[in-house]
Amino acid sequence: MPQSLFLDTLQGKTTERPPVWFMRQAGRVLPSYMEMRNKYGFKEMMDTPDLAAKVTLLPIEDLGVDAAILFSDILVIPEALGMELSFEGKGPSFKVALKDVEDVNKFLIESPEKLHHIYKAIDLIREQKPQNIPLIGFCGGPLTTLCYMYQGFSQNLNFPDVLPALYKNKKEALKVIDRITEMSIEYAKQQVKHGIDAFQLFETHAGLVPSELYKEMFLPSVKRILSAVREEGVSTIFLPKGLGTGISMVNYDLCDCVSIDWQTPLEGVRKYVGDKITLQGNFDPRILQTTPEVIDDHFKKYLEFGRKETNWIFNLGHGLLPSIPVDNVKHLIKLVKESDWRR
């Protein structure tokens, strides 16, 4: 692959500026994406390889970001474990949630063939993308995936039944976590086989449980998934959103890059994670709901940070929000690309 700012930074090399990409960039704010979604619907686009490939590449064409991320969803793993997923209504839900199942291990049936359309999408993306643009693959973290599987649907994303179940039935929960982990490893390794250039593990709800419980029940699975990808020669990114000071559990032994949420200040994070690991984030996406002048003002501290810290990827503290004007996103990308980083 020709030189990539993203891959070079991920591998600890100093570049002339930070690379920039955004979580949830493949959709949400793009008019071209909304046209497609109105025509096909989210699930159809996700399940149809040529449509998924097209959506993946839209932000490369429309925004000019430095990396593409596969258009898919973290809940494909539960689907591959036999659960019936729907995106109708106010959000994703399962026909039957694990909290309503008497024998969970009998209920879950491995169906890895349900992931094959995603590998076809990766093949198409590889054929169509610019050579210098890397492709990021991903899956959901074990806690986040379990939350949706167990609760079925949580409108406020607080998953009220999950934590009591973890404390009450820890042994059974660990069995389910192991099933999630094994399928996630198979999925991640197949993504690598089909040509992804980097891999991100989205633990969106890491802050839902106490950090010590996360360390005991979920961090070993995170290590297994990311190690399996690393063993294939692909760099890894871990997003533990909401983990707080539990970020001290994350270091270069776990992953190549840690993605920092907006709750955790970038300044000082090195004392928790060490010097070798690459940092990513943590621009608050809600700032992009304001004005270019406000964005300019908040960007100043990131410019200063990036002048001192070269081992850093510019990204958000979480994903783009549907209410963000696309022109504000373009404005921020222009700031990253045209500012003097003094490197």
VOGU-3710 file (C-alpha; in Angstrom, 3 decimals, decimal comma):
1> mpqslfldtl> 0,000/0,000/0,000  1,245/3,568/-0,748  2,093/5,696/2,293  -0,791/6,124/4,713  -0,749/8,738/7,478  -3,164/6,567/9,444  -1,140/3,344/9,292  2,156/5,156/9,835  0,821/6,828/12,979  -0,729/3,580/14,182
11> qgktterppv> 2,719/2,014/13,900  4,335/4,805/15,942  5,905/6,750/13,073  5,971/10,551/13,080  3,921/12,120/10,269  3,546/15,713/9,052  0,082/15,935/10,635  -2,294/13,669/12,555  -4,461/11,448/10,360  -8,178/12,130/10,684
21> wfmrqagrvl> -11,188/9,836/10,493  -14,425/9,629/12,471  -16,392/6,872/14,093  -19,801/6,540/12,401  -18,474/8,492/9,427  -20,089/6,031/6,975  -23,524/7,609/7,184  -25,289/9,709/9,794  -24,375/13,178/8,483  -23,883/12,539/4,757
31> psymemrnky> -26,704/13,567/2,380  -25,550/10,866/-0,050  -25,962/8,263/2,684  -29,443/9,476/3,641  -30,531/9,156/0,015  -29,401/5,534/0,030  -30,979/4,817/3,406  -34,324/6,248/2,303  -34,205/3,978/-0,735  -32,920/0,738/0,804
41> gfkemmdtpd> -33,115/0,884/4,613  -30,276/0,279/7,058  -30,492/-3,513/7,312  -30,655/-4,022/3,550  -27,605/-1,809/3,010  -25,714/-3,664/5,721  -26,622/-7,095/4,354  -25,998/-6,329/0,652  -22,249/-6,398/-0,149  -22,246/-3,878/-2,997
51> laakvtllpi> -24,361/-1,411/-0,983  -22,216/-1,860/2,141  -19,096/-1,261/0,053  -20,556/1,906/-1,446  -21,530/3,323/1,966  -18,076/2,493/3,373  -16,457/4,629/0,679  -18,853/7,594/0,820  -16,893/9,514/3,496  -13,696/9,069/1,487
61> edlgvdaail> -15,377/10,726/-1,469  -17,558/13,255/0,394  -15,351/14,225/3,372  -11,775/13,353/2,437  -10,934/11,426/5,621  -7,693/9,436/5,850  -9,219/6,002/6,499  -12,362/4,037/5,703  -14,205/1,934/8,260  -16,330/-1,022/7,243
71> fsdilvipea> -20,053/-0,253/7,101  -21,632/-2,881/9,321  -22,910/-3,196/12,896  -21,613/-4,660/16,155  -24,724/-6,851/16,441  -23,750/-9,167/13,593  -22,041/-11,372/16,215  -25,332/-12,149/18,010  -26,828/-12,888/14,586  -23,991/-15,340/13,953
81> lgmelsfegk> -24,893/-16,947/17,289  -28,428/-17,595/16,090  -30,286/-14,556/17,445  -32,871/-12,834/15,248  -32,039/-9,134/14,828  -34,342/-6,318/13,756  -33,671/-2,623/13,132  -37,331/-1,636/12,976  -38,667/0,953/15,400  -36,407/3,113/17,592
91> gpsfkvalkd> -33,298/0,961/17,466  -31,873/-2,538/17,183  -33,689/-5,293/19,027  -33,813/-9,075/19,170  -36,949/-11,150/18,741  -35,988/-13,097/21,872  -33,558/-11,651/24,435  -31,290/-13,854/26,545  -32,962/-12,651/29,746  -36,106/-14,443/28,556
101> vedvnkflie> -34,349/-17,723/27,662  -34,272/-20,658/30,077  -31,240/-22,485/28,630  -28,999/-19,880/26,995  -26,303/-22,272/25,804  -28,842/-24,413/23,957  -30,531/-21,317/22,554  -27,318/-19,952/21,032  -26,395/-21,833/17,862  -23,228/-20,913/15,950
111> speklhhiyk> -24,069/-19,815/12,418  -20,816/-18,294/11,043  -22,194/-18,386/7,506  -24,341/-15,390/8,478  -21,157/-13,301/8,347  -20,133/-14,275/4,808  -21,817/-11,286/3,150  -19,552/-8,996/5,186  -16,446/-10,676/3,811  -17,821/-10,157/0,299
121> aidlireqkp> -18,275/-6,465/1,117  -14,640/-6,248/2,244  -13,543/-7,834/-1,029  -15,491/-5,201/-2,981  -14,153/-2,343/-0,864  -10,601/-3,529/-1,476  -11,243/-3,491/-5,214  -12,833/-0,032/-5,239  -11,048/2,089/-2,620  -8,075/4,384/-3,342
131> qnipligfcg> -4,826/2,516/-2,780  -3,568/4,942/-0,133  -6,743/4,699/1,970  -6,627/1,917/4,587  -9,710/-0,058/5,591  -10,561/-0,475/9,265  -12,498/-3,575/10,296  -14,230/-3,911/13,644  -16,520/-5,748/15,997  -18,230/-4,990/19,302
141> gplttlcymy> -16,529/-5,524/22,642  -17,702/-8,467/24,755  -19,596/-6,392/27,347  -21,339/-4,204/24,776  -22,359/-7,229/22,703  -23,611/-9,051/25,797  -25,655/-6,011/26,884  -27,722/-6,053/23,699  -28,020/-9,836/23,658  -29,211/-10,040/27,252
151> qgfsqnlnfp> -31,469/-6,979/27,373  -32,813/-7,311/23,836  -33,487/-3,582/23,592  -32,653/-0,625/25,834  -34,073/2,697/24,735  -31,869/4,692/27,132  -28,887/2,338/26,640  -28,699/1,711/30,384  -29,428/-2,047/30,094  -30,987/-2,282/33,594
161> dvlpalyknk> -31,130/-6,096/33,773  -27,522/-6,767/32,798  -25,554/-5,870/35,912  -27,783/-7,780/38,372  -27,517/-10,832/36,086  -23,712/-10,582/36,035  -23,576/-10,587/39,837  -26,248/-13,258/40,250  -25,166/-15,699/37,526  -21,477/-14,979/36,963
171> kealkvidri> -20,607/-18,524/35,926  -23,343/-18,647/33,273  -22,460/-15,152/32,065  -18,832/-16,181/31,574  -19,978/-19,055/29,361  -21,891/-16,618/27,134  -18,937/-14,230/27,085  -16,762/-17,109/25,907  -19,216/-17,868/23,076  -19,169/-14,187/22,054
181> temsieyakq> -15,374/-14,147/22,198  -14,881/-17,242/20,070  -17,225/-15,955/17,358  -15,617/-12,510/17,494  -12,159/-14,034/16,997  -13,377/-16,023/13,986  -15,016/-12,890/12,571  -11,959/-10,693/13,146  -9,546/-13,202/11,619  -11,749/-13,546/8,541
191> qvkhgidafq> -11,781/-9,761/8,164  -7,980/-9,848/8,214  -7,942/-12,672/5,665  -10,101/-10,593/3,318  -7,827/-7,573/3,570  -8,573/-5,099/6,365  -5,592/-2,915/7,298  -6,476/-2,242/10,955  -9,061/-3,460/13,465  -11,035/-1,597/16,144
201> lfethaglvp> -12,862/-3,173/19,074  -15,810/-0,997/20,125  -16,522/-1,408/23,837  -19,132/1,335/23,777  -20,563/0,493/27,196  -17,359/-0,203/29,137  -18,502/2,252/31,807  -21,683/0,308/32,555  -19,958/-1,924/35,106  -17,366/-1,196/37,815
211> selykemflp> -13,857/-1,239/36,378  -12,758/-4,106/38,638  -15,649/-6,227/37,371  -14,731/-5,294/33,809  -11,145/-6,359/34,486  -12,284/-9,697/35,907  -15,026/-10,690/33,451  -14,362/-8,878/30,161  -10,761/-7,747/29,807  -9,472/-11,324/29,260
221> svkrilsavr> -11,839/-11,603/26,267  -10,665/-8,248/24,919  -7,100/-9,522/25,160  -7,974/-12,741/23,303  -9,721/-10,947/20,441  -7,079/-8,269/19,942  -4,210/-10,741/20,313  -5,744/-12,942/17,610  -5,751/-9,962/15,229  -2,222/-8,901/16,160
231> eegvstiflp> -0,967/-12,417/15,528  -2,157/-11,960/11,935  0,037/-8,861/11,557  -2,732/-6,251/11,751  -2,676/-3,292/14,160  -5,435/-3,002/16,750  -7,436/-0,163/18,326  -9,481/-0,479/21,521  -12,278/1,953/22,457  -13,297/1,452/26,126
241> kglgtgismv> -15,875/4,256/26,346  -16,693/5,360/29,871  -14,007/3,261/31,551  -12,668/6,325/33,392  -9,538/5,730/35,450  -9,898/2,062/34,477  -8,049/3,200/31,354  -4,936/2,299/33,372  -5,750/-1,347/32,502  -5,033/-0,525/28,847
251> nydlcdcvsi> -1,458/-0,502/27,553  0,643/-1,654/24,597  0,462/-5,263/25,796  -3,277/-5,144/25,059  -3,460/-3,140/21,814  -1,539/-0,856/19,476  -3,850/2,114/19,975  -6,379/3,220/22,588  -9,277/5,438/21,553  -10,072/8,017/24,247
261> dwqtplegvr> -13,652/9,096/24,967  -14,610/12,721/25,615  -14,919/12,128/29,361  -11,174/11,421/29,645  -8,794/14,363/29,081  -6,075/13,682/26,514  -3,610/15,667/28,588  -2,187/13,309/31,186  -3,539/10,073/29,677  0,027/8,908/28,988
271> kyvgdkitlq> 0,594/8,363/32,705  -2,124/5,699/32,602  -1,385/3,915/29,316  2,372/4,294/28,835  4,530/5,864/26,143  4,473/3,183/23,450  0,759/2,953/22,670  -0,839/5,230/20,039  -3,651/7,520/21,217  -6,841/8,298/19,295
281> gnfdprilqt> -9,615/10,822/19,993  -11,219/12,568/21,944  -12,931/15,577/20,274  -16,482/15,867/21,615  -18,869/15,293/18,656  -21,440/17,590/20,271  -19,143/20,545/19,540  -19,884/19,863/15,876  -23,521/20,772/16,536  -22,492/24,394/17,126
291> tpeviddhfk> -20,760/26,837/14,759  -17,425/27,014/12,892  -16,278/29,706/15,334  -16,898/27,462/18,353  -15,221/24,538/16,571  -12,190/26,752/15,830  -11,916/27,709/19,476  -12,050/24,101/20,746  -9,676/22,913/18,046  -6,858/25,122/19,427
301> kylefgrket> -6,098/22,798/22,327  -5,958/19,814/19,955  -3,529/21,676/17,733  -1,297/22,320/20,736  -1,622/18,702/21,846  -0,737/17,387/18,378  2,341/19,600/18,196  3,708/17,896/21,304  2,219/14,417/20,781  2,960/12,877/17,383
311> nwifnlghgl> 1,713/9,382/18,288  -1,936/10,434/18,032  -4,834/10,006/15,575  -7,423/12,791/15,353  -10,880/11,375/16,007  -13,940/11,918/18,161  -14,725/10,777/21,691  -17,492/8,701/20,131  -19,405/8,616/16,844  -20,865/11,372/14,702
321> lpsipvdnvk> -24,434/12,353/15,655  -27,257/12,585/13,067  -27,944/16,221/14,046  -24,442/17,427/13,086  -24,323/19,642/9,947  -22,085/18,041/7,341  -20,427/21,417/6,649  -19,175/21,498/10,246  -17,583/18,071/9,777  -15,884/19,280/6,607
331> hliklvkesd> -14,715/22,390/8,435  -13,063/20,311/11,178  -11,345/18,055/8,649  -10,021/21,131/6,857  -8,613/22,431/10,146  -6,776/19,160/10,721  -5,396/19,048/7,195  -4,413/22,698/6,782  -3,143/23,677/10,237  0,552/24,056/10,977
341> wrr> 1,413/21,156/13,269  5,079/22,218/13,442  6,413/18,737/12,833
//
